[in-house]
Amino acid sequence: NKPTSGFIDRVGAELTLRPSILESYALDAINLKSSLSRQSKNYENLSIPVTILAGVGDRVTPNRIHSFQLYKDIKHSKLIELNNVEHSIPELNPMKIIEEIQ
């Protein structure tokens, strides 16, 4: 994906690559499956609108096991698939997020 203008300035790479942040990412990855399992038990209690934005071709969190499953599990949710963003929706299409919130 080609980054949008100013992407490098907005992404905070120097903060992302700090050892403490990398350690946090590793812990998140280790605990992800058990955390999602616990969270999913509460999906049926959600009463707020839920929109799931999925980047087509996301190789970090594959849609078939994340976004698509979440859409299936939250019965009243809305799924929007976005092209040309993969895993970088906030950086490459921030206006879509704003549009859905408004």
Secondary structure in CASP SS format (residue, H / E / C, confidence):
PFRMAT SS
TARGET T0000
AUTHOR 0000-0000-0000
METHOD secondary structure of the structure
MODEL  1
N C 1.00
K C 1.00
P C 1.00
T C 1.00
S C 1.00
G C 1.00
F H 1.00
I H 1.00
D H 1.00
R H 1.00
V H 1.00
G C 1.00
A H 1.00
E H 1.00
L H 1.00
T H 1.00
L C 1.00
R C 1.00
P H 1.00
S H 1.00
I H 1.00
L H 1.00
E H 1.00
S H 1.00
Y H 1.00
A H 1.00
L H 1.00
D H 1.00
A H 1.00
I H 1.00
N H 1.00
L H 1.00
K H 1.00
S H 1.00
S H 1.00
L H 1.00
S H 1.00
R H 1.00
Q H 1.00
S H 1.00
K C 1.00
N C 1.00
Y H 1.00
E H 1.00
N H 1.00
L C 1.00
S C 1.00
I C 1.00
P C 1.00
V C 1.00
T E 1.00
I E 1.00
L E 1.00
A E 1.00
G E 1.00
V C 1.00
G C 1.00
D C 1.00
R C 1.00
V C 1.00
T C 1.00
P C 1.00
N C 1.00
R C 1.00
I C 1.00
H C 1.00
S H 1.00
F H 1.00
Q H 1.00
L H 1.00
Y H 1.00
K H 1.00
D H 1.00
I C 1.00
K C 1.00
H C 1.00
S C 1.00
K E 1.00
L E 1.00
I E 1.00
E E 1.00
L E 1.00
N C 1.00
N C 1.00
V C 1.00
E C 1.00
H C 1.00
S C 1.00
I H 1.00
P H 1.00
E H 1.00
L H 1.00
N C 1.00
P H 1.00
M H 1.00
K H 1.00
I H 1.00
I H 1.00
E H 1.00
E H 1.00
I H 1.00
Q C 1.00
END
